[in-house]
Amino acid sequence: MRKLIIFLIVAVLIAGLVGCEKFVSGYEADPLAPVDANSLTIFVGAELQYVMFAEGFPSFLASVWSQTIRGADRQFTSYQTYTVTRDDFNNDWNTAYAGALTNLRTVQTKAGAAGQLNLKGAAEILEGLHMGTVTAIWGDVPYSEAVQPPNYTPKFDGQMAVYADVLKVLDQGIADFNSAPTPLARDALNLGGSATRWVKLGYSAKARYLMHTARTAGYSSTILNQIIAAAQLGILSVTGSEDAMATHGTIQAQNQNLWYSFMVQDRTGYMDAATTYVIPMLRAMKFDGKSNEAGRLAFYFNPAQNNLNTTATGAYAISAQYPIFRASETHLLMAEAYVRLGNTASALTELNSARTYNNNVFKNTSTAFVASDFPTAAALQQAIFNETYLSLMHQIEAWNFLRRVDYAVAYKDSLGATKAITLTKGTDWPQRFLYSTTEGTSNPNTPVEPVNGQFNRTPANK
């Protein structure tokens, strides 16, 4: 952490050489430079750093480990069989802290002092969204003492304590933006600076991270009802009009979709879709008599169904938007909460809302499920799990979900045989990212990283 703070002014300009600069086209001042920049410019820079993190390598690796893409060449073949090193995470740890979190905290301080509660609120909501993901993938991480000079060796907080603080900062952000709902003048996401849309994102993020903590609480009715209450105020439109998305353009090394850039220009052949679990699953969904996944299959994958779709109409077109939070996720969080509460009717309603979203957004032609399609609550829960896995495809959150439910995803083939997701190697599923080498050498508070620590469960998933 010491290195991240000492070299902040320079490092934020060059952090993640793979692609910081891809997002800064169109701004007169460099939004990634915190010195002599106004609060809104710094906020845009923080958004871009967040997108680098959420859409970049962490999403690639999470997708390999979720079997929605395949690691096909060079170091990605090692990732395919769960082999990683601490050096693999240096850039992303730097982006998470020196890039996103540091700038978000700067915005909160400057905007708060200037009475710009709308901007402060947006920065708090984005901090909660970001740090919820950071703790999800690493476990115990610096937070309560993070990016607070002159403390360059912050302690690592327990994961559950981090989640508690994430929920607090989301609540604060929602309250601040609601108290001053003037739209932001600039926004690197597709939210247009809208208070309504930012607050909806805050509530959906709150529902997500409450669900992350629900396992340790035994999925108690208290926390499940909190999830539902938050989700009901979140991103819900089944047309996709409320979705939070990262926006992109067509200029190489400036603003392209990061998946397109990686697969087509930077590291062609490192990832593909051959021998994934998700493609046979999408093909087989029709055997339930109600689902037609042709639209979603064509959106994400090429006609040969052995690679991702990078054409103009595909998920990974050069300027395609990348999902930060879709309405389908919010509905599925409610569906899972309801089914665990024993309210199968409401669970079915929310599952069907997610399927309606898929019809509208991906051009599926599925029909609604009815109660008789599921003879047991367990069967309905499995359908919710399967849809959650598919709806979160190629996002970090898909892997977060799989770990929380012990990879309990399974579909039935044309003969009615159950096809569960299986390991690509060994006997243990990957459970977390490793702490970066740079943090380990600069911060003596970094926990000792055990051999094969990627297989150790985080506290939330024990």
PEQUIBEL-V853468 format. One record per residue. N is the residue number from 1. RES is the residue in one small letter. SS is DSSP state (A for helix, B for strand, O for the rest). PSI is psi in degrees with one decimal (999 if undefined). D_FIRST is the distance of its C-alpha to the first C-alpha in whole Angstrom. Layout:
n=N res=RES ss=SS psi=PSI d_first=D_FIRST
n=N res=RES ss=SS psi=PSI d_first=D_FIRST
This chain:
n=1 res=m ss=O psi=-31.8 d_first=0
n=2 res=r ss=A psi=-46.0 d_first=4
n=3 res=k ss=A psi=-38.2 d_first=5
n=4 res=l ss=A psi=-35.6 d_first=5
n=5 res=i ss=A psi=-46.8 d_first=6
n=6 res=i ss=A psi=-41.0 d_first=9
n=7 res=f ss=O psi=24.2 d_first=10
n=8 res=l ss=A psi=-47.6 d_first=11
n=9 res=i ss=A psi=-40.9 d_first=14
n=10 res=v ss=A psi=-42.4 d_first=15
n=11 res=a ss=A psi=-35.6 d_first=12
n=12 res=v ss=A psi=-25.2 d_first=14
n=13 res=l ss=A psi=-30.3 d_first=17
n=14 res=i ss=A psi=-0.6 d_first=17
n=15 res=a ss=O psi=133.6 d_first=14
n=16 res=g ss=O psi=67.4 d_first=16
n=17 res=l ss=O psi=-13.9 d_first=19
n=18 res=v ss=O psi=-26.4 d_first=21
n=19 res=g ss=O psi=19.4 d_first=22
n=20 res=c ss=A psi=-47.8 d_first=20
n=21 res=e ss=A psi=-11.0 d_first=23
n=22 res=k ss=A psi=-15.1 d_first=25
n=23 res=f ss=A psi=-5.8 d_first=25
n=24 res=v ss=O psi=1.0 d_first=26
n=25 res=s ss=O psi=135.2 d_first=29
n=26 res=g ss=O psi=1.9 d_first=31
n=27 res=y ss=O psi=131.3 d_first=29
n=28 res=e ss=O psi=-40.0 d_first=30
n=29 res=a ss=O psi=148.4 d_first=27
n=30 res=d ss=O psi=110.7 d_first=24
n=31 res=p ss=O psi=-10.9 d_first=22
n=32 res=l ss=O psi=-5.4 d_first=19
n=33 res=a ss=O psi=115.9 d_first=19
n=34 res=p ss=O psi=-17.7 d_first=18
n=35 res=v ss=O psi=131.8 d_first=20
n=36 res=d ss=O psi=26.3 d_first=24
n=37 res=a ss=O psi=148.9 d_first=24
n=38 res=n ss=O psi=169.0 d_first=25
n=39 res=s ss=A psi=-40.7 d_first=24
n=40 res=l ss=A psi=-39.4 d_first=26
n=41 res=t ss=A psi=-41.6 d_first=24
n=42 res=i ss=A psi=-39.0 d_first=21
n=43 res=f ss=A psi=-44.0 d_first=22
n=44 res=v ss=A psi=-41.8 d_first=23
n=45 res=g ss=A psi=-40.0 d_first=20
n=46 res=a ss=A psi=-40.0 d_first=18
n=47 res=e ss=A psi=-43.6 d_first=21
n=48 res=l ss=A psi=-39.3 d_first=21
n=49 res=q ss=A psi=-39.2 d_first=17
n=50 res=y ss=A psi=-43.9 d_first=18
n=51 res=v ss=A psi=-41.7 d_first=21
n=52 res=m ss=A psi=-41.8 d_first=19
n=53 res=f ss=A psi=-52.0 d_first=17
n=54 res=a ss=A psi=-31.3 d_first=20
n=55 res=e ss=A psi=-11.6 d_first=23
n=56 res=g ss=O psi=-142.8 d_first=21
n=57 res=f ss=A psi=-41.8 d_first=20
n=58 res=p ss=A psi=-37.1 d_first=19
n=59 res=s ss=A psi=-33.0 d_first=23
n=60 res=f ss=A psi=-51.9 d_first=24
n=61 res=l ss=A psi=-42.4 d_first=23
n=62 res=a ss=A psi=-35.1 d_first=24
n=63 res=s ss=A psi=-36.8 d_first=27
n=64 res=v ss=A psi=-46.3 d_first=28
n=65 res=w ss=A psi=-14.3 d_first=27
n=66 res=s ss=A psi=-4.2 d_first=30
n=67 res=q ss=O psi=35.4 d_first=32
n=68 res=t ss=O psi=-10.5 d_first=33
n=69 res=i ss=O psi=170.3 d_first=32
n=70 res=r ss=B psi=137.0 d_first=32
n=71 res=g ss=B psi=114.7 d_first=30
n=72 res=a ss=O psi=-16.3 d_first=33
n=73 res=d ss=O psi=154.6 d_first=32
n=74 res=r ss=O psi=-136.7 d_first=29
n=75 res=q ss=A psi=-19.6 d_first=26
n=76 res=f ss=A psi=-22.2 d_first=27
n=77 res=t ss=A psi=-31.8 d_first=30
n=78 res=s ss=A psi=-40.4 d_first=28
n=79 res=y ss=A psi=-34.3 d_first=26
n=80 res=q ss=A psi=-30.9 d_first=29
n=81 res=t ss=O psi=24.7 d_first=30
n=82 res=y ss=O psi=22.2 d_first=26
n=83 res=t ss=O psi=119.9 d_first=25
n=84 res=v ss=O psi=163.1 d_first=21
n=85 res=t ss=O psi=164.7 d_first=19
n=86 res=r ss=A psi=-30.4 d_first=15
n=87 res=d ss=A psi=-25.9 d_first=15
n=88 res=d ss=A psi=-20.3 d_first=17
n=89 res=f ss=A psi=7.6 d_first=14
n=90 res=n ss=A psi=-50.9 d_first=11
n=91 res=n ss=A psi=-41.3 d_first=13
n=92 res=d ss=A psi=-33.3 d_first=13
n=93 res=w ss=A psi=-42.6 d_first=9
n=94 res=n ss=A psi=-45.5 d_first=9
n=95 res=t ss=A psi=-41.4 d_first=12
n=96 res=a ss=A psi=-41.0 d_first=11
n=97 res=y ss=A psi=-60.0 d_first=8
n=98 res=a ss=A psi=-27.9 d_first=9
n=99 res=g ss=A psi=-76.9 d_first=12
n=100 res=a ss=A psi=-57.6 d_first=14
n=101 res=l ss=A psi=-43.1 d_first=12
n=102 res=t ss=A psi=-46.8 d_first=11
n=103 res=n ss=A psi=-35.9 d_first=15
n=104 res=l ss=A psi=-39.5 d_first=17
n=105 res=r ss=A psi=-37.8 d_first=16
n=106 res=t ss=A psi=-43.4 d_first=17
n=107 res=v ss=A psi=-45.5 d_first=20
n=108 res=q ss=A psi=-41.4 d_first=21
n=109 res=t ss=A psi=-50.1 d_first=21
n=110 res=k ss=A psi=-45.0 d_first=23
n=111 res=a ss=A psi=-38.1 d_first=25
n=112 res=g ss=A psi=-43.3 d_first=25
n=113 res=a ss=A psi=-30.6 d_first=26
n=114 res=a ss=O psi=0.5 d_first=29
n=115 res=g ss=O psi=19.2 d_first=30
n=116 res=q ss=O psi=74.0 d_first=29
n=117 res=l ss=A psi=-24.7 d_first=29
n=118 res=n ss=A psi=-45.8 d_first=30
n=119 res=l ss=A psi=-40.9 d_first=27
n=120 res=k ss=A psi=-42.9 d_first=25
n=121 res=g ss=A psi=-43.0 d_first=26
n=122 res=a ss=A psi=-41.6 d_first=25
n=123 res=a ss=A psi=-36.4 d_first=21
n=124 res=e ss=A psi=-42.3 d_first=21
n=125 res=i ss=A psi=-44.2 d_first=23
n=126 res=l ss=A psi=-35.9 d_first=21
n=127 res=e ss=A psi=-45.3 d_first=18
n=128 res=g ss=A psi=-45.0 d_first=20
n=129 res=l ss=A psi=-44.6 d_first=21
n=130 res=h ss=A psi=-51.2 d_first=18
n=131 res=m ss=A psi=-23.7 d_first=16
n=132 res=g ss=A psi=-38.9 d_first=19
n=133 res=t ss=A psi=-41.0 d_first=18
n=134 res=v ss=A psi=-47.9 d_first=15
n=135 res=t ss=A psi=-30.6 d_first=16
n=136 res=a ss=A psi=-41.1 d_first=19
n=137 res=i ss=A psi=-23.0 d_first=18
n=138 res=w ss=A psi=-23.9 d_first=15
n=139 res=g ss=O psi=-123.4 d_first=17
n=140 res=d ss=O psi=128.8 d_first=14
n=141 res=v ss=B psi=160.3 d_first=11
n=142 res=p ss=O psi=133.6 d_first=9
n=143 res=y ss=O psi=-58.4 d_first=11
n=144 res=s ss=O psi=-27.4 d_first=13
n=145 res=e ss=O psi=7.2 d_first=11
n=146 res=a ss=O psi=150.1 d_first=8
n=147 res=v ss=O psi=50.5 d_first=8
n=148 res=q ss=B psi=75.3 d_first=10
n=149 res=p ss=O psi=145.2 d_first=10
n=150 res=p ss=O psi=18.2 d_first=11
n=151 res=n ss=B psi=101.3 d_first=9
n=152 res=y ss=O psi=3.4 d_first=6
n=153 res=t ss=O psi=67.1 d_first=6
n=154 res=p ss=O psi=151.3 d_first=7
n=155 res=k ss=O psi=159.3 d_first=10
n=156 res=f ss=O psi=119.3 d_first=11
n=157 res=d ss=B psi=149.2 d_first=14
n=158 res=g ss=O psi=146.8 d_first=17
n=159 res=q ss=A psi=-42.6 d_first=18
n=160 res=m ss=A psi=-32.9 d_first=21
n=161 res=a ss=A psi=-37.4 d_first=19
n=162 res=v ss=A psi=-45.1 d_first=17
n=163 res=y ss=A psi=-41.5 d_first=20
n=164 res=a ss=A psi=-42.1 d_first=22
n=165 res=d ss=A psi=-34.0 d_first=20
n=166 res=v ss=A psi=-44.9 d_first=20
n=167 res=l ss=A psi=-35.7 d_first=24
n=168 res=k ss=A psi=-43.7 d_first=24
n=169 res=v ss=A psi=-31.6 d_first=22
n=170 res=l ss=A psi=-45.2 d_first=24
n=171 res=d ss=A psi=-41.6 d_first=27
n=172 res=q ss=A psi=-41.4 d_first=26
n=173 res=g ss=A psi=-41.8 d_first=26
n=174 res=i ss=A psi=-45.3 d_first=29
n=175 res=a ss=A psi=-42.9 d_first=31
n=176 res=d ss=A psi=-46.0 d_first=29
n=177 res=f ss=A psi=-36.9 d_first=31
n=178 res=n ss=A psi=-30.5 d_first=34
n=179 res=s ss=A psi=-18.4 d_first=34
n=180 res=a ss=O psi=74.0 d_first=34
n=181 res=p ss=O psi=24.9 d_first=35
n=182 res=t ss=O psi=131.3 d_first=36
n=183 res=p ss=O psi=148.4 d_first=34
n=184 res=l ss=O psi=145.3 d_first=31
n=185 res=a ss=O psi=-25.4 d_first=33
n=186 res=r ss=O psi=151.1 d_first=30
n=187 res=d ss=O psi=122.6 d_first=29
n=188 res=a ss=O psi=-15.6 d_first=27
n=189 res=l ss=B psi=179.2 d_first=28
n=190 res=n ss=O psi=14.8 d_first=32
n=191 res=l ss=O psi=-10.3 d_first=32
n=192 res=g ss=O psi=20.7 d_first=33
n=193 res=g ss=O psi=7.2 d_first=32
n=194 res=s ss=O psi=129.3 d_first=34
n=195 res=a ss=A psi=-42.5 d_first=33
n=196 res=t ss=A psi=-45.7 d_first=35
n=197 res=r ss=A psi=-36.9 d_first=33
n=198 res=w ss=A psi=-40.8 d_first=30
n=199 res=v ss=A psi=-39.9 d_first=31
n=200 res=k ss=A psi=-42.1 d_first=33
n=201 res=l ss=A psi=-41.7 d_first=29
n=202 res=g ss=A psi=-43.5 d_first=28
n=203 res=y ss=A psi=-40.0 d_first=30
n=204 res=s ss=A psi=-41.3 d_first=30
n=205 res=a ss=A psi=-39.0 d_first=26
n=206 res=k ss=A psi=-44.0 d_first=27
n=207 res=a ss=A psi=-41.2 d_first=30
n=208 res=r ss=A psi=-48.7 d_first=28
n=209 res=y ss=A psi=-24.2 d_first=25
n=210 res=l ss=A psi=-40.8 d_first=28
n=211 res=m ss=A psi=-34.7 d_first=29
n=212 res=h ss=A psi=-33.7 d_first=26
n=213 res=t ss=A psi=-7.8 d_first=26
n=214 res=a ss=A psi=-30.6 d_first=30
n=215 res=r ss=O psi=-44.5 d_first=30
n=216 res=t ss=O psi=-22.1 d_first=29
n=217 res=a ss=O psi=10.5 d_first=32
n=218 res=g ss=O psi=26.6 d_first=34
n=219 res=y ss=O psi=51.3 d_first=35
n=220 res=s ss=O psi=154.8 d_first=37
n=221 res=s ss=A psi=-31.1 d_first=39
n=222 res=t ss=A psi=-51.4 d_first=37
n=223 res=i ss=A psi=-33.6 d_first=34
n=224 res=l ss=A psi=-39.5 d_first=36
n=225 res=n ss=A psi=-31.4 d_first=38
n=226 res=q ss=A psi=-39.6 d_first=35
n=227 res=i ss=A psi=-47.0 d_first=33
n=228 res=i ss=A psi=-43.9 d_first=37
n=229 res=a ss=A psi=-41.8 d_first=37
n=230 res=a ss=A psi=-45.3 d_first=34
n=231 res=a ss=A psi=-35.5 d_first=35
n=232 res=q ss=O psi=-17.1 d_first=38
n=233 res=l ss=O psi=6.4 d_first=36
n=234 res=g ss=O psi=-154.6 d_first=34
n=235 res=i ss=O psi=114.0 d_first=35
n=236 res=l ss=O psi=-17.0 d_first=38
n=237 res=s ss=O psi=123.5 d_first=40
n=238 res=v ss=O psi=-0.8 d_first=42
n=239 res=t ss=O psi=-12.1 d_first=42
n=240 res=g ss=O psi=2.5 d_first=39
n=241 res=s ss=O psi=-18.1 d_first=39
n=242 res=e ss=O psi=-4.1 d_first=36
n=243 res=d ss=O psi=143.1 d_first=34
n=244 res=a ss=B psi=121.6 d_first=30
n=245 res=m ss=B psi=147.0 d_first=30
n=246 res=a ss=B psi=130.4 d_first=28
n=247 res=t ss=O psi=153.1 d_first=30
n=248 res=h ss=O psi=168.6 d_first=31
n=249 res=g ss=O psi=-157.9 d_first=33
n=250 res=t ss=O psi=5.6 d_first=35
n=251 res=i ss=O psi=121.5 d_first=33
n=252 res=q ss=O psi=139.2 d_first=32
n=253 res=a ss=O psi=18.6 d_first=28
n=254 res=q ss=O psi=-58.4 d_first=28
n=255 res=n ss=O psi=18.2 d_first=29
n=256 res=q ss=O psi=157.9 d_first=30
n=257 res=n ss=O psi=130.3 d_first=29
n=258 res=l ss=A psi=-32.3 d_first=26
n=259 res=w ss=A psi=-44.6 d_first=28
n=260 res=y ss=A psi=-49.5 d_first=31
n=261 res=s ss=A psi=-44.6 d_first=29
n=262 res=f ss=A psi=-46.2 d_first=28
n=263 res=m ss=A psi=-33.5 d_first=31
n=264 res=v ss=A psi=-36.3 d_first=34
n=265 res=q ss=A psi=-38.9 d_first=32
n=266 res=d ss=A psi=-48.1 d_first=29
n=267 res=r ss=O psi=59.1 d_first=29
n=268 res=t ss=O psi=130.7 d_first=33
n=269 res=g ss=O psi=-9.0 d_first=34
n=270 res=y ss=O psi=-32.3 d_first=31
n=271 res=m ss=B psi=144.3 d_first=31
n=272 res=d ss=B psi=-169.5 d_first=35
n=273 res=a ss=O psi=12.9 d_first=36
n=274 res=a ss=O psi=143.4 d_first=39
n=275 res=t ss=O psi=29.7 d_first=39
n=276 res=t ss=O psi=163.6 d_first=37
n=277 res=y ss=A psi=-32.7 d_first=38
n=278 res=v ss=A psi=-33.5 d_first=38
n=279 res=i ss=A psi=-49.9 d_first=41
n=280 res=p ss=A psi=-33.2 d_first=43
n=281 res=m ss=A psi=-47.6 d_first=42
n=282 res=l ss=A psi=-39.8 d_first=43
n=283 res=r ss=A psi=-35.9 d_first=46
n=284 res=a ss=A psi=-12.4 d_first=47
n=285 res=m ss=A psi=-25.9 d_first=46
n=286 res=k ss=A psi=-19.6 d_first=50
n=287 res=f ss=A psi=-5.8 d_first=52
n=288 res=d ss=A psi=-5.6 d_first=51
n=289 res=g ss=O psi=-2.9 d_first=54
n=290 res=k ss=O psi=-15.2 d_first=52
n=291 res=s ss=O psi=139.7 d_first=49
n=292 res=n ss=O psi=104.8 d_first=49
n=293 res=e ss=O psi=17.0 d_first=45
n=294 res=a ss=A psi=-38.9 d_first=47
n=295 res=g ss=A psi=-48.1 d_first=45
n=296 res=r ss=A psi=-37.7 d_first=41
n=297 res=l ss=A psi=-44.0 d_first=42
n=298 res=a ss=A psi=-29.4 d_first=43
n=299 res=f ss=A psi=-42.4 d_first=40
n=300 res=y ss=A psi=-28.7 d_first=38
n=301 res=f ss=B psi=156.6 d_first=39
n=302 res=n ss=O psi=167.4 d_first=42
n=303 res=p ss=O psi=-33.5 d_first=46
n=304 res=a ss=O psi=-11.6 d_first=45
n=305 res=q ss=O psi=40.1 d_first=43
n=306 res=n ss=O psi=5.6 d_first=41
n=307 res=n ss=O psi=173.8 d_first=38
n=308 res=l ss=B psi=159.5 d_first=36
n=309 res=n ss=O psi=106.0 d_first=38
n=310 res=t ss=O psi=13.4 d_first=37
n=311 res=t ss=O psi=175.4 d_first=40
n=312 res=a ss=O psi=-26.9 d_first=41
n=313 res=t ss=O psi=5.8 d_first=42
n=314 res=g ss=O psi=169.5 d_first=39
n=315 res=a ss=O psi=-28.5 d_first=36
n=316 res=y ss=O psi=40.1 d_first=34
n=317 res=a ss=O psi=162.1 d_first=36
n=318 res=i ss=O psi=-35.3 d_first=35
n=319 res=s ss=O psi=17.1 d_first=34
n=320 res=a ss=O psi=140.0 d_first=34
n=321 res=q ss=O psi=149.8 d_first=32
n=322 res=y ss=B psi=135.5 d_first=29
n=323 res=p ss=B psi=129.1 d_first=29
n=324 res=i ss=B psi=-42.5 d_first=27
n=325 res=f ss=B psi=119.8 d_first=29
n=326 res=r ss=O psi=153.2 d_first=33
n=327 res=a ss=A psi=-33.0 d_first=36
n=328 res=s ss=A psi=-37.6 d_first=36
n=329 res=e ss=A psi=-43.0 d_first=33
n=330 res=t ss=A psi=-45.8 d_first=34
n=331 res=h ss=A psi=-37.6 d_first=38
n=332 res=l ss=A psi=-30.5 d_first=37
n=333 res=l ss=A psi=-42.6 d_first=34
n=334 res=m ss=A psi=-40.3 d_first=38
n=335 res=a ss=A psi=-45.9 d_first=40
n=336 res=e ss=A psi=-42.6 d_first=38
n=337 res=a ss=A psi=-44.7 d_first=38
n=338 res=y ss=A psi=-43.9 d_first=41
n=339 res=v ss=A psi=-34.1 d_first=42
n=340 res=r ss=A psi=-26.4 d_first=40
n=341 res=l ss=A psi=-8.2 d_first=42
n=342 res=g ss=O psi=5.9 d_first=46
n=343 res=n ss=O psi=79.3 d_first=46
n=344 res=t ss=A psi=-28.5 d_first=47
n=345 res=a ss=A psi=-46.9 d_first=49
n=346 res=s ss=A psi=-35.3 d_first=46
n=347 res=a ss=A psi=-43.0 d_first=44
n=348 res=l ss=A psi=-40.0 d_first=46
n=349 res=t ss=A psi=-45.1 d_first=46
n=350 res=e ss=A psi=-37.8 d_first=43
n=351 res=l ss=A psi=-43.9 d_first=43
n=352 res=n ss=A psi=-31.3 d_first=45
n=353 res=s ss=A psi=-40.4 d_first=44
n=354 res=a ss=A psi=-37.6 d_first=41
n=355 res=r ss=A psi=-36.0 d_first=44
n=356 res=t ss=A psi=-41.8 d_first=45
n=357 res=y ss=A psi=-45.7 d_first=42
n=358 res=n ss=A psi=-39.7 d_first=42
n=359 res=n ss=A psi=-42.6 d_first=46
n=360 res=n ss=A psi=-43.4 d_first=45
n=361 res=v ss=A psi=-40.5 d_first=42
n=362 res=f ss=A psi=-3.4 d_first=42
n=363 res=k ss=O psi=32.6 d_first=46
n=364 res=n ss=O psi=165.0 d_first=46
n=365 res=t ss=O psi=46.6 d_first=50
n=366 res=s ss=O psi=154.9 d_first=49
n=367 res=t ss=O psi=163.0 d_first=51
n=368 res=a ss=O psi=142.1 d_first=50
n=369 res=f ss=O psi=153.7 d_first=50
n=370 res=v ss=O psi=166.4 d_first=53
n=371 res=a ss=A psi=-36.7 d_first=53
n=372 res=s ss=A psi=-12.1 d_first=55
n=373 res=d ss=A psi=-15.2 d_first=53
n=374 res=f ss=O psi=99.5 d_first=51
n=375 res=p ss=O psi=-21.6 d_first=53
n=376 res=t ss=O psi=160.2 d_first=50
n=377 res=a ss=A psi=-32.7 d_first=47
n=378 res=a ss=A psi=-37.7 d_first=45
n=379 res=a ss=A psi=-39.8 d_first=47
n=380 res=l ss=A psi=-41.8 d_first=45
n=381 res=q ss=A psi=-38.5 d_first=42
n=382 res=q ss=A psi=-40.0 d_first=42
n=383 res=a ss=A psi=-37.9 d_first=43
n=384 res=i ss=A psi=-43.7 d_first=40
n=385 res=f ss=A psi=-45.2 d_first=37
n=386 res=n ss=A psi=-43.4 d_first=39
n=387 res=e ss=A psi=-34.8 d_first=39
n=388 res=t ss=A psi=-44.8 d_first=35
n=389 res=y ss=A psi=-45.1 d_first=34
n=390 res=l ss=A psi=-39.0 d_first=36
n=391 res=s ss=A psi=-26.5 d_first=35
n=392 res=l ss=O psi=12.4 d_first=31
n=393 res=m ss=O psi=130.4 d_first=32
n=394 res=h ss=O psi=20.7 d_first=29
n=395 res=q ss=O psi=153.8 d_first=27
n=396 res=i ss=A psi=-35.9 d_first=24
n=397 res=e ss=A psi=-24.4 d_first=25
n=398 res=a ss=A psi=-43.0 d_first=28
n=399 res=w ss=A psi=-37.6 d_first=26
n=400 res=n ss=A psi=-43.8 d_first=25
n=401 res=f ss=A psi=-47.8 d_first=29
n=402 res=l ss=A psi=-43.2 d_first=30
n=403 res=r ss=A psi=-38.0 d_first=28
n=404 res=r ss=A psi=-33.8 d_first=29
n=405 res=v ss=O psi=18.3 d_first=32
n=406 res=d ss=O psi=41.2 d_first=32
n=407 res=y ss=O psi=34.2 d_first=33
n=408 res=a ss=O psi=64.3 d_first=36
n=409 res=v ss=O psi=131.9 d_first=37
n=410 res=a ss=B psi=139.4 d_first=41
n=411 res=y ss=B psi=170.6 d_first=44
n=412 res=k ss=B psi=136.5 d_first=48
n=413 res=d ss=O psi=-170.4 d_first=49
n=414 res=s ss=O psi=-21.5 d_first=53
n=415 res=l ss=O psi=2.2 d_first=54
n=416 res=g ss=O psi=6.8 d_first=52
n=417 res=a ss=O psi=140.1 d_first=50
n=418 res=t ss=B psi=129.8 d_first=47
n=419 res=k ss=B psi=98.6 d_first=44
n=420 res=a ss=B psi=154.2 d_first=41
n=421 res=i ss=O psi=138.1 d_first=37
n=422 res=t ss=O psi=159.8 d_first=37
n=423 res=l ss=O psi=146.6 d_first=34
n=424 res=t ss=O psi=-19.0 d_first=34
n=425 res=k ss=O psi=146.0 d_first=34
n=426 res=g ss=O psi=-159.2 d_first=34
n=427 res=t ss=O psi=-1.1 d_first=34
n=428 res=d ss=O psi=138.8 d_first=31
n=429 res=w ss=O psi=145.0 d_first=29
n=430 res=p ss=O psi=140.0 d_first=25
n=431 res=q ss=O psi=-16.6 d_first=23
n=432 res=r ss=O psi=162.8 d_first=20
n=433 res=f ss=O psi=156.7 d_first=17
n=434 res=l ss=O psi=150.4 d_first=15
n=435 res=y ss=O psi=141.6 d_first=12
n=436 res=s ss=O psi=151.9 d_first=10
n=437 res=t ss=A psi=-42.0 d_first=11
n=438 res=t ss=A psi=-39.5 d_first=8
n=439 res=e ss=A psi=-39.8 d_first=6
n=440 res=g ss=A psi=-34.8 d_first=9
n=441 res=t ss=A psi=-21.3 d_first=9
n=442 res=s ss=A psi=-18.3 d_first=6
n=443 res=n ss=O psi=107.2 d_first=6
n=444 res=p ss=O psi=-11.9 d_first=9
n=445 res=n ss=O psi=-4.2 d_first=10
n=446 res=t ss=O psi=127.2 d_first=9
n=447 res=p ss=O psi=149.3 d_first=13
n=448 res=v ss=O psi=127.9 d_first=15
n=449 res=e ss=O psi=112.7 d_first=16
n=450 res=p ss=O psi=162.2 d_first=20
n=451 res=v ss=O psi=132.8 d_first=22
n=452 res=n ss=O psi=39.9 d_first=23
n=453 res=g ss=A psi=-14.9 d_first=20
n=454 res=q ss=A psi=-14.9 d_first=21
n=455 res=f ss=A psi=0.1 d_first=24
n=456 res=n ss=O psi=127.2 d_first=23
n=457 res=r ss=O psi=144.8 d_first=24
n=458 res=t ss=O psi=160.7 d_first=21
n=459 res=p ss=A psi=-36.6 d_first=23
n=460 res=a ss=A psi=-22.3 d_first=24
n=461 res=n ss=A psi=13.2 d_first=26
n=462 res=k ss=O psi=999 d_first=27
